[in-house]
Amino acid sequence: KKLDGFCQARRGNFEKWTNGFKQHEDYFILPEATEGSDPAWFAFPVTVKETAGFTRTELTNYLNENLIETRNLFGGNLLRQPAYLNIEHRKIGDLANTDRVMNNTFFLGTYPGLGTEQIDYTMDIINQFLSSRGAK
């Protein structure tokens, strides 16, 4: 009975995150839905660009200091995970994009109970962080 409302809330929160981050696309790679899809997003994945002038860890530590929880992307390049170091496998290329996502991506929540006030607060803190780094 609650599923449609939960999905709608997650989509709405995803849109709020997107709107908040749009002004900072010089620093972040933002997620987009695959054409023809309508996901009820689990989370809002943000990737810090290598040219941003700060790291994911610096930003997420600052968010944590301001009582904002994030989660690093889990898994990433599985061939770098200890359990997979000695397994037989094949790979094509150097997996640079996989490493980049593993090292530079974090999640913000889209939980249905998350409201505009919490998202606005988080965006204010992100703006403070960027401003402290000389970002425009």
C-alpha positions in Angstrom: 0.0 0.0 0.0 2.9 2.4 0.7 5.2 1.4 -2.2 4.0 4.0 -4.7 4.3 6.8 -2.2 7.8 5.6 -1.1 8.9 5.5 -4.8 7.5 8.9 -5.5 9.3 10.3 -2.4 12.6 8.8 -3.5 12.2 10.2 -7.0 11.3 13.6 -5.5 14.4 13.5 -3.2 16.6 12.5 -6.1 15.3 15.5 -8.1 16.0 17.9 -5.1 19.6 16.6 -4.9 20.0 17.0 -8.7 18.7 20.6 -8.5 21.1 21.4 -5.6 24.1 19.9 -7.3 23.5 21.3 -10.8 25.3 24.5 -10.0 28.4 22.5 -9.0 28.9 20.3 -12.1 32.4 21.6 -12.4 33.3 19.6 -9.3 30.9 16.6 -9.5 29.7 13.9 -11.9 26.0 13.6 -11.3 23.8 10.5 -11.9 21.3 10.3 -14.7 18.6 7.7 -15.3 19.0 5.5 -18.3 16.8 6.6 -21.1 13.3 5.1 -20.9 13.7 4.2 -17.2 12.0 5.6 -14.2 14.0 4.4 -11.1 13.0 4.8 -7.5 16.5 5.7 -6.5 18.2 3.8 -3.7 20.5 6.8 -3.2 22.0 9.8 -4.9 25.5 8.8 -6.0 27.9 11.7 -6.4 31.4 11.4 -8.0 34.0 14.0 -7.1 35.9 14.9 -10.3 39.6 14.4 -10.3 40.0 18.1 -11.2 37.8 19.3 -8.2 40.7 20.4 -6.0 39.5 18.3 -3.1 38.9 14.6 -2.5 35.8 12.6 -1.6 37.3 11.9 1.8 37.8 15.6 2.5 34.2 16.4 1.5 32.6 13.5 3.3 34.6 14.2 6.5 33.3 17.8 6.4 29.8 16.5 5.9 30.2 14.1 8.8 31.5 16.9 11.1 28.3 18.7 10.3 26.1 15.6 11.2 25.5 14.6 7.6 25.9 10.9 6.9 27.2 9.6 3.6 28.2 6.2 2.4 31.1 5.4 0.2 30.3 3.4 -2.9 30.6 -0.2 -1.9 32.5 -2.7 -4.0 33.8 -0.6 -6.8 36.6 -2.4 -8.7 36.0 -5.9 -7.3 39.4 -7.0 -8.5 40.9 -4.8 -5.9 38.9 -6.3 -3.1 40.9 -8.8 -0.9 38.6 -11.7 -1.6 39.1 -11.4 -5.3 42.9 -10.8 -5.5 43.8 -14.4 -6.5 40.8 -15.5 -8.5 41.0 -16.5 -12.1 39.5 -13.6 -14.2 39.7 -11.7 -17.4 39.7 -7.9 -17.8 39.8 -5.6 -20.7 41.8 -2.4 -20.2 43.1 -0.9 -17.0 39.7 -0.4 -15.3 40.6 3.3 -14.7 36.9 4.3 -14.7 36.1 1.6 -12.2 38.9 2.7 -9.9 37.7 6.3 -10.3 34.2 5.5 -9.2 35.5 3.3 -6.4 37.7 6.1 -5.0 35.7 9.2 -5.8 32.0 8.3 -5.4 29.7 8.5 -2.3 26.0 8.3 -1.7 23.5 10.7 -0.2 20.2 9.3 0.9 16.9 9.4 -0.9 15.0 7.8 2.0 11.3 8.6 1.7 11.3 10.3 5.2 14.0 12.7 4.1 12.6 16.2 3.6 13.4 19.4 1.9 14.8 20.9 5.1 17.4 18.1 5.4 18.4 18.3 1.8 18.6 22.2 1.9 20.8 21.9 5.0 23.1 19.4 3.3 23.4 21.6 0.2 24.2 24.6 2.5 27.0 22.7 4.1 28.3 21.5 0.7 28.2 25.2 -0.5 30.2 26.2 2.7 32.8 23.5 2.0 33.1 24.5 -1.7 33.4 28.2 -0.7 36.1 27.4 1.8 38.0 25.8 -1.0 37.7 28.9 -3.2 35.0 27.3 -5.4 32.8 29.6 -7.3 
